[in-house]
Amino acid sequence: MKFDPSIHTAVFDASAMSNGIYFYRIAAGEFTAIRKMTLVK
């Protein structure tokens, strides 16, 4: 299966979250990435 490259966006509302370090995962097909995010309000 072939996928064409494209740009996607997502809205992230952190208003109910505390300051801190969070990890998030992005998965698409066979691709998976885990990244670290620092939330400072």
mmCIF entry with sequence, helices, sheets and N, C-alpha, C, O atoms, coordinates in Angstrom:
data_MODEL
# 
_entry.id   MODEL 
# 
_entity.id                         1 
_entity.type                       polymer 
_entity.pdbx_number_of_molecules   1 
# 
_entity_poly.entity_id                      1 
_entity_poly.type                           'polypeptide(L)' 
_entity_poly.nstd_linkage                   no 
_entity_poly.nstd_monomer                   no 
_entity_poly.pdbx_seq_one_letter_code       MKFDPSIHTAVFDASAMSNGIYFYRIAAGEFTAIRKMTLVK 
_entity_poly.pdbx_seq_one_letter_code_can   MKFDPSIHTAVFDASAMSNGIYFYRIAAGEFTAIRKMTLVK 
_entity_poly.pdbx_strand_id                 A 
# 
loop_
_entity_poly_seq.entity_id 
_entity_poly_seq.num 
_entity_poly_seq.mon_id 
_entity_poly_seq.hetero 
1 1  MET n 
1 2  LYS n 
1 3  PHE n 
1 4  ASP n 
1 5  PRO n 
1 6  SER n 
1 7  ILE n 
1 8  HIS n 
1 9  THR n 
1 10 ALA n 
1 11 VAL n 
1 12 PHE n 
1 13 ASP n 
1 14 ALA n 
1 15 SER n 
1 16 ALA n 
1 17 MET n 
1 18 SER n 
1 19 ASN n 
1 20 GLY n 
1 21 ILE n 
1 22 TYR n 
1 23 PHE n 
1 24 TYR n 
1 25 ARG n 
1 26 ILE n 
1 27 ALA n 
1 28 ALA n 
1 29 GLY n 
1 30 GLU n 
1 31 PHE n 
1 32 THR n 
1 33 ALA n 
1 34 ILE n 
1 35 ARG n 
1 36 LYS n 
1 37 MET n 
1 38 THR n 
1 39 LEU n 
1 40 VAL n 
1 41 LYS n 
# 
_struct_asym.id          A 
_struct_asym.entity_id   1 
# 
_struct_sheet.id               AA1 
_struct_sheet.type             ? 
_struct_sheet.number_strands   2 
_struct_sheet.details          ? 
# 
_struct_sheet_order.sheet_id     AA1 
_struct_sheet_order.range_id_1   1 
_struct_sheet_order.range_id_2   2 
_struct_sheet_order.offset       ? 
_struct_sheet_order.sense        anti-parallel 
# 
loop_
_struct_sheet_range.sheet_id 
_struct_sheet_range.id 
_struct_sheet_range.beg_label_comp_id 
_struct_sheet_range.beg_label_asym_id 
_struct_sheet_range.beg_label_seq_id 
_struct_sheet_range.pdbx_beg_PDB_ins_code 
_struct_sheet_range.end_label_comp_id 
_struct_sheet_range.end_label_asym_id 
_struct_sheet_range.end_label_seq_id 
_struct_sheet_range.pdbx_end_PDB_ins_code 
_struct_sheet_range.beg_auth_comp_id 
_struct_sheet_range.beg_auth_asym_id 
_struct_sheet_range.beg_auth_seq_id 
_struct_sheet_range.end_auth_comp_id 
_struct_sheet_range.end_auth_asym_id 
_struct_sheet_range.end_auth_seq_id 
AA1 1 GLY A 20 ? ALA A 28 ? GLY A 20 ALA A 28 
AA1 2 PHE A 31 ? LEU A 39 ? PHE A 31 LEU A 39 
# 
loop_
_atom_site.group_PDB 
_atom_site.id 
_atom_site.type_symbol 
_atom_site.label_atom_id 
_atom_site.label_alt_id 
_atom_site.label_comp_id 
_atom_site.label_asym_id 
_atom_site.label_entity_id 
_atom_site.label_seq_id 
_atom_site.pdbx_PDB_ins_code 
_atom_site.Cartn_x 
_atom_site.Cartn_y 
_atom_site.Cartn_z 
_atom_site.occupancy 
_atom_site.B_iso_or_equiv 
_atom_site.pdbx_formal_charge 
_atom_site.auth_seq_id 
_atom_site.auth_comp_id 
_atom_site.auth_asym_id 
_atom_site.auth_atom_id 
_atom_site.pdbx_PDB_model_num 
ATOM 1   N N  . MET A 1 1  ? 0.847  -1.169 0.000  1.00 0.00 ? 1  MET A N  1 
ATOM 2   C CA . MET A 1 1  ? 0.000  0.000  0.000  1.00 0.00 ? 1  MET A CA 1 
ATOM 3   C C  . MET A 1 1  ? 0.897  1.238  0.000  1.00 0.00 ? 1  MET A C  1 
ATOM 4   O O  . MET A 1 1  ? 1.858  1.306  0.765  1.00 0.00 ? 1  MET A O  1 
ATOM 5   N N  . LYS A 1 2  ? 0.589  2.208  -0.847 1.00 0.00 ? 2  LYS A N  1 
ATOM 6   C CA . LYS A 1 2  ? 1.384  3.428  -0.934 1.00 0.00 ? 2  LYS A CA 1 
ATOM 7   C C  . LYS A 1 2  ? 0.584  4.599  -0.375 1.00 0.00 ? 2  LYS A C  1 
ATOM 8   O O  . LYS A 1 2  ? -0.602 4.748  -0.669 1.00 0.00 ? 2  LYS A O  1 
ATOM 9   N N  . PHE A 1 3  ? 1.242  5.428  0.434  1.00 0.00 ? 3  PHE A N  1 
ATOM 10  C CA . PHE A 1 3  ? 0.617  6.613  0.997  1.00 0.00 ? 3  PHE A CA 1 
ATOM 11  C C  . PHE A 1 3  ? 1.275  7.850  0.421  1.00 0.00 ? 3  PHE A C  1 
ATOM 12  O O  . PHE A 1 3  ? 2.498  7.912  0.301  1.00 0.00 ? 3  PHE A O  1 
ATOM 13  N N  . ASP A 1 4  ? 0.468  8.833  0.065  1.00 0.00 ? 4  ASP A N  1 
ATOM 14  C CA . ASP A 1 4  ? 1.004  10.099 -0.407 1.00 0.00 ? 4  ASP A CA 1 
ATOM 15  C C  . ASP A 1 4  ? 1.301  10.980 0.794  1.00 0.00 ? 4  ASP A C  1 
ATOM 16  O O  . ASP A 1 4  ? 0.507  11.030 1.734  1.00 0.00 ? 4  ASP A O  1 
ATOM 17  N N  . PRO A 1 5  ? 2.438  11.680 0.778  1.00 0.00 ? 5  PRO A N  1 
ATOM 18  C CA . PRO A 1 5  ? 2.757  12.568 1.902  1.00 0.00 ? 5  PRO A CA 1 
ATOM 19  C C  . PRO A 1 5  ? 1.770  13.735 1.960  1.00 0.00 ? 5  PRO A C  1 
ATOM 20  O O  . PRO A 1 5  ? 1.355  14.268 0.931  1.00 0.00 ? 5  PRO A O  1 
ATOM 21  N N  . SER A 1 6  ? 1.413  14.108 3.153  1.00 0.00 ? 6  SER A N  1 
ATOM 22  C CA . SER A 1 6  ? 0.509  15.236 3.338  1.00 0.00 ? 6  SER A CA 1 
ATOM 23  C C  . SER A 1 6  ? 0.716  15.815 4.727  1.00 0.00 ? 6  SER A C  1 
ATOM 24  O O  . SER A 1 6  ? 1.427  15.244 5.554  1.00 0.00 ? 6  SER A O  1 
ATOM 25  N N  . ILE A 1 7  ? 0.098  16.934 4.966  1.00 0.00 ? 7  ILE A N  1 
ATOM 26  C CA . ILE A 1 7  ? 0.205  17.606 6.264  1.00 0.00 ? 7  ILE A CA 1 
ATOM 27  C C  . ILE A 1 7  ? -1.129 17.473 6.985  1.00 0.00 ? 7  ILE A C  1 
ATOM 28  O O  . ILE A 1 7  ? -2.189 17.708 6.405  1.00 0.00 ? 7  ILE A O  1 
ATOM 29  N N  . HIS A 1 8  ? -1.064 17.093 8.255  1.00 0.00 ? 8  HIS A N  1 
ATOM 30  C CA . HIS A 1 8  ? -2.255 16.968 9.080  1.00 0.00 ? 8  HIS A CA 1 
ATOM 31  C C  . HIS A 1 8  ? -2.064 17.808 10.330 1.00 0.00 ? 8  HIS A C  1 
ATOM 32  O O  . HIS A 1 8  ? -0.939 17.968 10.803 1.00 0.00 ? 8  HIS A O  1 
ATOM 33  N N  . THR A 1 9  ? -3.128 18.335 10.860 1.00 0.00 ? 9  THR A N  1 
ATOM 34  C CA . THR A 1 9  ? -3.061 19.100 12.101 1.00 0.00 ? 9  THR A CA 1 
ATOM 35  C C  . THR A 1 9  ? -4.053 18.530 13.101 1.00 0.00 ? 9  THR A C  1 
ATOM 36  O O  . THR A 1 9  ? -5.043 17.897 12.732 1.00 0.00 ? 9  THR A O  1 
ATOM 37  N N  . ALA A 1 10 ? -3.769 18.767 14.361 1.00 0.00 ? 10 ALA A N  1 
ATOM 38  C CA . ALA A 1 10 ? -4.668 18.346 15.438 1.00 0.00 ? 10 ALA A CA 1 
ATOM 39  C C  . ALA A 1 10 ? -4.720 19.461 16.469 1.00 0.00 ? 10 ALA A C  1 
ATOM 40  O O  . ALA A 1 10 ? -3.710 20.112 16.735 1.00 0.00 ? 10 ALA A O  1 
ATOM 41  N N  . VAL A 1 11 ? -5.872 19.681 17.039 1.00 0.00 ? 11 VAL A N  1 
ATOM 42  C CA . VAL A 1 11 ? -6.035 20.694 18.075 1.00 0.00 ? 11 VAL A CA 1 
ATOM 43  C C  . VAL A 1 11 ? -5.810 20.025 19.423 1.00 0.00 ? 11 VAL A C  1 
ATOM 44  O O  . VAL A 1 11 ? -6.399 18.985 19.718 1.00 0.00 ? 11 VAL A O  1 
ATOM 45  N N  . PHE A 1 12 ? -4.959 20.629 20.232 1.00 0.00 ? 12 PHE A N  1 
ATOM 46  C CA . PHE A 1 12 ? -4.624 20.084 21.546 1.00 0.00 ? 12 PHE A CA 1 
ATOM 47  C C  . PHE A 1 12 ? -4.994 21.108 22.600 1.00 0.00 ? 12 PHE A C  1 
ATOM 48  O O  . PHE A 1 12 ? -4.433 22.204 22.613 1.00 0.00 ? 12 PHE A O  1 
ATOM 49  N N  . ASP A 1 13 ? -5.924 20.779 23.483 1.00 0.00 ? 13 ASP A N  1 
ATOM 50  C CA . ASP A 1 13 ? -6.379 21.683 24.535 1.00 0.00 ? 13 ASP A CA 1 
ATOM 51  C C  . ASP A 1 13 ? -5.820 21.198 25.868 1.00 0.00 ? 13 ASP A C  1 
ATOM 52  O O  . ASP A 1 13 ? -6.284 20.194 26.408 1.00 0.00 ? 13 ASP A O  1 
ATOM 53  N N  . ALA A 1 14 ? -4.833 21.902 26.395 1.00 0.00 ? 14 ALA A N  1 
ATOM 54  C CA . ALA A 1 14 ? -4.195 21.507 27.648 1.00 0.00 ? 14 ALA A CA 1 
ATOM 55  C C  . ALA A 1 14 ? -4.695 22.334 28.830 1.00 0.00 ? 14 ALA A C  1 
ATOM 56  O O  . ALA A 1 14 ? -4.047 22.370 29.877 1.00 0.00 ? 14 ALA A O  1 
ATOM 57  N N  . SER A 1 15 ? -5.836 22.996 28.674 1.00 0.00 ? 15 SER A N  1 
ATOM 58  C CA . SER A 1 15 ? -6.328 23.879 29.736 1.00 0.00 ? 15 SER A CA 1 
ATOM 59  C C  . SER A 1 15 ? -6.651 23.137 31.025 1.00 0.00 ? 15 SER A C  1 
ATOM 60  O O  . SER A 1 15 ? -6.598 23.736 32.099 1.00 0.00 ? 15 SER A O  1 
ATOM 61  N N  . ALA A 1 16 ? -6.981 21.858 30.953 1.00 0.00 ? 16 ALA A N  1 
ATOM 62  C CA . ALA A 1 16 ? -7.315 21.093 32.161 1.00 0.00 ? 16 ALA A CA 1 
ATOM 63  C C  . ALA A 1 16 ? -6.131 20.283 32.685 1.00 0.00 ? 16 ALA A C  1 
ATOM 64  O O  . ALA A 1 16 ? -6.276 19.502 33.625 1.00 0.00 ? 16 ALA A O  1 
ATOM 65  N N  . MET A 1 17 ? -4.963 20.470 32.077 1.00 0.00 ? 17 MET A N  1 
ATOM 66  C CA . MET A 1 17 ? -3.780 19.700 32.479 1.00 0.00 ? 17 MET A CA 1 
ATOM 67  C C  . MET A 1 17 ? -2.852 20.557 33.328 1.00 0.00 ? 17 MET A C  1 
ATOM 68  O O  . MET A 1 17 ? -2.830 21.781 33.198 1.00 0.00 ? 17 MET A O  1 
ATOM 69  N N  . SER A 1 18 ? -2.091 19.909 34.194 1.00 0.00 ? 18 SER A N  1 
ATOM 70  C CA . SER A 1 18 ? -1.121 20.590 35.046 1.00 0.00 ? 18 SER A CA 1 
ATOM 71  C C  . SER A 1 18 ? 0.199  20.782 34.306 1.00 0.00 ? 18 SER A C  1 
ATOM 72  O O  . SER A 1 18 ? 0.494  20.080 33.339 1.00 0.00 ? 18 SER A O  1 
ATOM 73  N N  . ASN A 1 19 ? 0.989  21.749 34.780 1.00 0.00 ? 19 ASN A N  1 
ATOM 74  C CA . ASN A 1 19 ? 2.343  21.893 34.268 1.00 0.00 ? 19 ASN A CA 1 
ATOM 75  C C  . ASN A 1 19 ? 3.093  20.590 34.503 1.00 0.00 ? 19 ASN A C  1 
ATOM 76  O O  . ASN A 1 19 ? 2.858  19.898 35.493 1.00 0.00 ? 19 ASN A O  1 
ATOM 77  N N  . GLY A 1 20 ? 3.992  20.264 33.591 1.00 0.00 ? 20 GLY A N  1 
ATOM 78  C CA . GLY A 1 20 ? 4.779  19.060 33.784 1.00 0.00 ? 20 GLY A CA 1 
ATOM 79  C C  . GLY A 1 20 ? 5.310  18.520 32.476 1.00 0.00 ? 20 GLY A C  1 
ATOM 80  O O  . GLY A 1 20 ? 5.190  19.157 31.430 1.00 0.00 ? 20 GLY A O  1 
ATOM 81  N N  . ILE A 1 21 ? 5.894  17.344 32.545 1.00 0.00 ? 21 ILE A N  1 
ATOM 82  C CA . ILE A 1 21 ? 6.444  16.672 31.378 1.00 0.00 ? 21 ILE A CA 1 
ATOM 83  C C  . ILE A 1 21 ? 5.506  15.528 31.013 1.00 0.00 ? 21 ILE A C  1 
ATOM 84  O O  . ILE A 1 21 ? 5.143  14.708 31.857 1.00 0.00 ? 21 ILE A O  1 
ATOM 85  N N  . TYR A 1 22 ? 5.127  15.491 29.757 1.00 0.00 ? 22 TYR A N  1 
ATOM 86  C CA . TYR A 1 22 ? 4.222  14.477 29.238 1.00 0.00 ? 22 TYR A CA 1 
ATOM 87  C C  . TYR A 1 22 ? 4.872  13.788 28.055 1.00 0.00 ? 22 TYR A C  1 
ATOM 88  O O  . TYR A 1 22 ? 5.702  14.377 27.363 1.00 0.00 ? 22 TYR A O  1 
ATOM 89  N N  . PHE A 1 23 ? 4.497  12.554 27.825 1.00 0.00 ? 23 PHE A N  1 
ATOM 90  C CA . PHE A 1 23 ? 4.942  11.813 26.649 1.00 0.00 ? 23 PHE A CA 1 
ATOM 91  C C  . PHE A 1 23 ? 3.738  11.589 25.758 1.00 0.00 ? 23 PHE A C  1 
ATOM 92  O O  . PHE A 1 23 ? 2.650  11.278 26.243 1.00 0.00 ? 23 PHE A O  1 
ATOM 93  N N  . TYR A 1 24 ? 3.926  11.745 24.459 1.00 0.00 ? 24 TYR A N  1 
ATOM 94  C CA . TYR A 1 24 ? 2.843  11.486 23.522 1.00 0.00 ? 24 TYR A CA 1 
ATOM 95  C C  . TYR A 1 24 ? 3.335  10.567 22.416 1.00 0.00 ? 24 TYR A C  1 
ATOM 96  O O  . TYR A 1 24 ? 4.527  10.509 22.116 1.00 0.00 ? 24 TYR A O  1 
ATOM 97  N N  . ARG A 1 25 ? 2.390  9.849  21.817 1.00 0.00 ? 25 ARG A N  1 
ATOM 98  C CA . ARG A 1 25 ? 2.723  8.887  20.764 1.00 0.00 ? 25 ARG A CA 1 
ATOM 99  C C  . ARG A 1 25 ? 1.950  9.239  19.508 1.00 0.00 ? 25 ARG A C  1 
ATOM 100 O O  . ARG A 1 25 ? 0.753  9.521  19.557 1.00 0.00 ? 25 ARG A O  1 
ATOM 101 N N  . ILE A 1 26 ? 2.646  9.220  18.386 1.00 0.00 ? 26 ILE A N  1 
ATOM 102 C CA . ILE A 1 26 ? 2.028  9.430  17.077 1.00 0.00 ? 26 ILE A CA 1 
ATOM 103 C C  . ILE A 1 26 ? 2.204  8.139  16.292 1.00 0.00 ? 26 ILE A C  1 
ATOM 104 O O  . ILE A 1 26 ? 3.312  7.614  16.182 1.00 0.00 ? 26 ILE A O  1 
ATOM 105 N N  . ALA A 1 27 ? 1.108  7.635  15.750 1.00 0.00 ? 27 ALA A N  1 
ATOM 106 C CA . ALA A 1 27 ? 1.167  6.402  14.968 1.00 0.00 ? 27 ALA A CA 1 
ATOM 107 C C  . ALA A 1 27 ? 0.411  6.590  13.664 1.00 0.00 ? 27 ALA A C  1 
ATOM 108 O O  . ALA A 1 27 ? -0.690 7.139  13.639 1.00 0.00 ? 27 ALA A O  1 
ATOM 109 N N  . ALA A 1 28 ? 1.021  6.126  12.582 1.00 0.00 ? 28 ALA A N  1 
ATOM 110 C CA . ALA A 1 28 ? 0.386  6.168  11.259 1.00 0.00 ? 28 ALA A CA 1 
ATOM 111 C C  . ALA A 1 28 ? 0.939  5.002  10.448 1.00 0.00 ? 28 ALA A C  1 
ATOM 112 O O  . ALA A 1 28 ? 2.124  4.975  10.118 1.00 0.00 ? 28 ALA A O  1 
ATOM 113 N N  . GLY A 1 29 ? 0.090  4.055  10.135 1.00 0.00 ? 29 GLY A N  1 
ATOM 114 C CA . GLY A 1 29 ? 0.560  2.881  9.395  1.00 0.00 ? 29 GLY A CA 1 
ATOM 115 C C  . GLY A 1 29 ? 1.594  2.135  10.209 1.00 0.00 ? 29 GLY A C  1 
ATOM 116 O O  . GLY A 1 29 ? 1.342  1.767  11.357 1.00 0.00 ? 29 GLY A O  1 
ATOM 117 N N  . GLU A 1 30 ? 2.757  1.908  9.619  1.00 0.00 ? 30 GLU A N  1 
ATOM 118 C CA . GLU A 1 30 ? 3.840  1.213  10.326 1.00 0.00 ? 30 GLU A CA 1 
ATOM 119 C C  . GLU A 1 30 ? 4.733  2.165  11.113 1.00 0.00 ? 30 GLU A C  1 
ATOM 120 O O  . GLU A 1 30 ? 5.622  1.718  11.838 1.00 0.00 ? 30 GLU A O  1 
ATOM 121 N N  . PHE A 1 31 ? 4.513  3.455  10.981 1.00 0.00 ? 31 PHE A N  1 
ATOM 122 C CA . PHE A 1 31 ? 5.326  4.467  11.673 1.00 0.00 ? 31 PHE A CA 1 
ATOM 123 C C  . PHE A 1 31 ? 4.765  4.724  13.063 1.00 0.00 ? 31 PHE A C  1 
ATOM 124 O O  . PHE A 1 31 ? 3.557  4.891  13.232 1.00 0.00 ? 31 PHE A O  1 
ATOM 125 N N  . THR A 1 32 ? 5.646  4.755  14.058 1.00 0.00 ? 32 THR A N  1 
ATOM 126 C CA . THR A 1 32 ? 5.292  5.135  15.427 1.00 0.00 ? 32 THR A CA 1 
ATOM 127 C C  . THR A 1 32 ? 6.417  5.974  16.003 1.00 0.00 ? 32 THR A C  1 
ATOM 128 O O  . THR A 1 32 ? 7.589  5.622  15.870 1.00 0.00 ? 32 THR A O  1 
ATOM 129 N N  . ALA A 1 33 ? 6.064  7.091  16.647 1.00 0.00 ? 33 ALA A N  1 
ATOM 130 C CA . ALA A 1 33 ? 7.058  7.946  17.289 1.00 0.00 ? 33 ALA A CA 1 
ATOM 131 C C  . ALA A 1 33 ? 6.547  8.336  18.667 1.00 0.00 ? 33 ALA A C  1 
ATOM 132 O O  . ALA A 1 33 ? 5.364  8.627  18.840 1.00 0.00 ? 33 ALA A O  1 
ATOM 133 N N  . ILE A 1 34 ? 7.442  8.341  19.642 1.00 0.00 ? 34 ILE A N  1 
ATOM 134 C CA . ILE A 1 34 ? 7.126  8.785  21.000 1.00 0.00 ? 34 ILE A CA 1 
ATOM 135 C C  . ILE A 1 34 ? 8.009  9.986  21.288 1.00 0.00 ? 34 ILE A C  1 
ATOM 136 O O  . ILE A 1 34 ? 9.228  9.924  21.129 1.00 0.00 ? 34 ILE A O  1 
ATOM 137 N N  . ARG A 1 35 ? 7.395  11.067 21.710 1.00 0.00 ? 35 ARG A N  1 
ATOM 138 C CA . ARG A 1 35 ? 8.130  12.310 21.977 1.00 0.00 ? 35 ARG A CA 1 
ATOM 139 C C  . ARG A 1 35 ? 7.774  12.826 23.368 1.00 0.00 ? 35 ARG A C  1 
ATOM 140 O O  . ARG A 1 35 ? 6.766  12.437 23.958 1.00 0.00 ? 35 ARG A O  1 
ATOM 141 N N  . LYS A 1 36 ? 8.630  13.711 23.872 1.00 0.00 ? 36 LYS A N  1 
ATOM 142 C CA . LYS A 1 36 ? 8.424  14.326 25.182 1.00 0.00 ? 36 LYS A CA 1 
ATOM 143 C C  . LYS A 1 36 ? 7.948  15.770 24.979 1.00 0.00 ? 36 LYS A C  1 
ATOM 144 O O  . LYS A 1 36 ? 8.447  16.478 24.104 1.00 0.00 ? 36 LYS A O  1 
ATOM 145 N N  . MET A 1 37 ? 6.981  16.196 25.796 1.00 0.00 ? 37 MET A N  1 
ATOM 146 C CA . MET A 1 37 ? 6.457  17.550 25.720 1.00 0.00 ? 37 MET A CA 1 
ATOM 147 C C  . MET A 1 37 ? 6.512  18.150 27.117 1.00 0.00 ? 37 MET A C  1 
ATOM 148 O O  . MET A 1 37 ? 6.126  17.499 28.088 1.00 0.00 ? 37 MET A O  1 
ATOM 149 N N  . THR A 1 38 ? 6.987  19.380 27.225 1.00 0.00 ? 38 THR A N  1 
ATOM 150 C CA . THR A 1 38 ? 6.989  20.106 28.474 1.00 0.00 ? 38 THR A CA 1 
ATOM 151 C C  . THR A 1 38 ? 5.860  21.125 28.425 1.00 0.00 ? 38 THR A C  1 
ATOM 152 O O  . THR A 1 38 ? 5.833  21.986 27.545 1.00 0.00 ? 38 THR A O  1 
ATOM 153 N N  . LEU A 1 39 ? 4.928  21.031 29.367 1.00 0.00 ? 39 LEU A N  1 
ATOM 154 C CA . LEU A 1 39 ? 3.794  21.939 29.411 1.00 0.00 ? 39 LEU A CA 1 
ATOM 155 C C  . LEU A 1 39 ? 4.047  22.962 30.508 1.00 0.00 ? 39 LEU A C  1 
ATOM 156 O O  . LEU A 1 39 ? 4.190  22.616 31.681 1.00 0.00 ? 39 LEU A O  1 
ATOM 157 N N  . VAL A 1 40 ? 4.099  24.232 30.105 1.00 0.00 ? 40 VAL A N  1 
ATOM 158 C CA . VAL A 1 40 ? 4.297  25.352 31.047 1.00 0.00 ? 40 VAL A CA 1 
ATOM 159 C C  . VAL A 1 40 ? 3.192  26.366 30.773 1.00 0.00 ? 40 VAL A C  1 
ATOM 160 O O  . VAL A 1 40 ? 3.043  26.848 29.651 1.00 0.00 ? 40 VAL A O  1 
ATOM 161 N N  . LYS A 1 41 ? 2.443  26.673 31.780 1.00 0.00 ? 41 LYS A N  1 
ATOM 162 C CA . LYS A 1 41 ? 1.342  27.653 31.614 1.00 0.00 ? 41 LYS A CA 1 
ATOM 163 C C  . LYS A 1 41 ? 1.742  28.991 32.176 1.00 0.00 ? 41 LYS A C  1 
ATOM 164 O O  . LYS A 1 41 ? 0.957  29.939 32.131 1.00 0.00 ? 41 LYS A O  1 
# 
